[in-house]
Amino acid sequence: MRLKDKVCLITGGSAGIGKATAIKFVNEGAKVVLCDVDETAGQALAQELGKGTTFYKVDVTDREAAQAWVDDVVKNYGRADVLVNNAGITRDGLFVKYKGGEVVSQMSENDFDLVLKVNLKGVFNCAQAVTPQMIKQGGGVILNASSIVGLYGNFGQTNYAATKFGVIGMTKTWSRELGRYNIRVNAVCPGFILTEMVQKMPEKILEGLAAKTPLGRMGVPEDVANLYCWLASEEASYIHGAVISIDGGMVLGT
């Protein structure tokens, strides 16, 4: 019960790593408040997890909606102890594809902007909404989802890499600014994790991804949830401004 009675907010909480984190936090005694754009899945998970778990339909790119979510959580629960900025999307494509002496395709401006809005501005919006409450109550924990792509870059992911590098930059900056208020801020960098979305990929591709990993397997959402739980607990009370990889030892490109 490492998170007993802690009020924990999780964005993108209806599936994948967010869902696994919600389950882990509830099992550790937390009061979990989920948000996602997928209302059906979010409500079903909240009902499954039972009393003390609530769901809100929130688009994290909407600053007013993010603030209203946090305000309502504080109104109903009296505090906000942990924020897990998990919501994220991908819109992959080559920066420029050049063939036969001409440009045949390139990443669209819309795909670039959309990924930045969700993965970067969404993190900014939610963290800025919850920080004043954490200051008032004497502390808190903000955990940001980056990626190994935010450490090494990746083929076909200009937009995604930009956001995940950016999340690391915000994490390090906020750790400098917010430590004085006893607000710990850390970033987590997952490698290839077998979420529902990834499991739909062809078996041959999944085998190739596992083969790139020194441990010989891909991660599961519970691996990341366990790390989030530890970082949210008092066991990690002196971990601040850290960027922690959870990737089975993989380095992209090797």
Residue pairs with C-beta under 8 A, 6 or more apart in sequence:
1 28
1 29
2 28
2 29
2 229
2 230
2 232
2 233
2 234
2 235
3 25
3 28
3 29
3 30
3 82
3 229
3 232
3 233
4 28
4 29
4 30
5 29
5 30
5 31
6 25
6 29
6 30
6 31
6 81
6 82
6 232
7 30
7 31
7 33
7 73
7 77
7 78
7 79
7 80
7 81
7 82
8 25
8 30
8 31
8 32
8 33
8 81
8 82
8 83
8 84
8 232
9 33
9 35
9 69
9 70
9 73
9 80
9 82
9 83
9 84
9 126
9 130
10 18
10 21
10 22
10 25
10 32
10 33
10 34
10 35
10 84
10 86
11 18
11 35
11 36
11 58
11 60
11 83
11 84
11 85
11 86
11 87
11 122
11 126
12 18
12 35
12 36
12 60
12 86
12 87
12 88
13 19
13 21
13 22
13 32
13 34
13 35
13 36
13 42
13 45
13 55
13 84
13 86
14 34
14 36
14 38
14 41
14 42
14 45
14 55
15 36
15 38
15 41
15 195
15 196
16 193
16 195
16 196
16 197
16 221
17 86
17 145
17 190
17 193
17 195
17 221
17 224
17 225
18 34
18 36
18 84
18 86
18 87
19 45
19 221
20 220
20 221
20 222
20 224
20 225
21 84
21 86
21 221
21 224
21 225
21 228
21 229
22 32
22 34
22 45
22 49
22 53
23 49
23 225
24 222
24 225
24 226
24 228
24 229
25 32
25 82
25 225
25 228
25 229
25 232
26 32
26 49
26 50
26 52
26 53
28 229
28 233
30 82
31 52
31 53
31 77
32 49
32 52
32 53
32 54
33 53
33 54
33 55
33 56
33 73
33 77
34 42
34 45
34 46
34 53
34 54
34 55
34 56
35 42
35 55
35 56
35 57
35 58
35 60
35 69
35 87
36 42
36 55
36 57
36 58
36 87
37 57
37 58
37 59
39 55
39 57
42 55
42 56
42 57
43 55
45 53
45 55
46 53
46 54
46 55
54 76
56 69
56 72
58 65
58 66
58 69
59 65
60 66
60 87
60 118
60 121
60 122
60 123
60 125
60 126
61 117
61 118
61 121
61 122
61 125
62 125
63 125
63 129
66 122
66 125
66 126
66 129
67 125
67 129
69 126
69 129
70 80
70 126
70 129
70 130
70 133
71 129
73 80
74 80
74 133
79 133
79 137
80 130
80 133
80 134
80 137
80 140
81 134
81 137
81 140
81 141
81 232
82 140
82 141
82 142
82 143
82 232
83 126
83 127
83 130
83 140
83 141
83 142
83 143
84 143
84 145
84 228
84 232
85 122
85 123
85 126
85 127
85 142
85 143
85 144
85 145
85 167
86 145
87 118
87 119
87 122
87 145
88 118
88 119
88 122
88 145
88 163
89 114
89 115
89 118
89 119
90 115
90 157
90 160
91 111
91 112
91 114
91 115
91 159
91 160
92 156
92 157
92 160
93 105
93 106
93 107
93 108
93 111
93 156
94 105
94 106
94 107
94 156
95 106
95 107
95 158
96 103
96 105
96 106
96 107
97 103
97 104
97 105
97 106
98 104
107 158
107 159
111 159
112 158
112 159
115 159
115 160
115 162
115 163
116 159
116 162
116 163
119 160
119 163
119 164
119 167
120 162
120 163
120 166
120 167
120 170
123 144
123 145
123 167
123 170
124 170
127 142
127 144
127 170
127 174
130 140
130 142
131 140
131 142
131 178
131 183
133 140
134 140
134 142
134 178
134 181
134 183
135 178
135 181
135 183
138 181
138 182
139 181
139 182
139 183
139 184
140 182
140 183
140 184
141 183
141 184
141 185
141 186
141 231
141 232
142 174
142 178
142 183
142 184
142 185
142 186
143 185
143 186
143 187
143 188
143 228
143 231
143 232
144 167
144 170
144 171
144 185
144 186
144 187
144 188
145 167
145 187
145 188
145 190
146 164
146 165
146 167
146 168
146 171
146 187
146 188
146 189
146 243
147 160
147 164
147 189
147 190
148 189
148 190
148 191
148 245
148 247
148 250
148 251
148 252
149 157
149 160
149 161
149 164
149 252
150 161
150 163
150 164
150 165
150 166
150 167
150 168
150 187
150 189
151 168
151 189
151 243
151 245
151 252
152 251
152 252
152 253
153 161
153 252
154 160
154 161
154 252
164 189
167 187
168 187
168 189
168 243
171 185
171 186
171 187
171 241
171 243
172 241
172 243
174 183
174 185
175 184
175 185
175 186
175 240
175 241
176 241
178 185
179 185
179 240
179 241
184 231
184 236
184 237
184 239
184 240
185 240
185 241
186 231
186 236
186 239
186 240
186 241
186 242
186 243
186 244
187 242
187 243
187 244
188 224
188 227
188 228
188 231
188 244
188 246
189 243
189 244
189 245
189 246
189 247
190 219
190 223
190 224
190 246
190 247
191 213
191 218
191 219
191 245
191 246
191 247
191 248
191 250
192 198
192 209
192 210
192 212
192 213
192 218
192 219
192 247
192 250
193 218
193 219
193 220
193 221
193 223
193 224
194 206
194 218
194 219
194 220
194 221
195 221
198 206
198 218
199 206
206 218
209 218
210 216
210 217
210 218
212 250
212 254
213 247
213 248
213 249
213 250
214 248
214 249
214 250
215 248
215 249
216 248
217 248
218 248
219 246
219 247
219 248
223 246
224 246
227 244
227 246
230 236
231 239
231 244
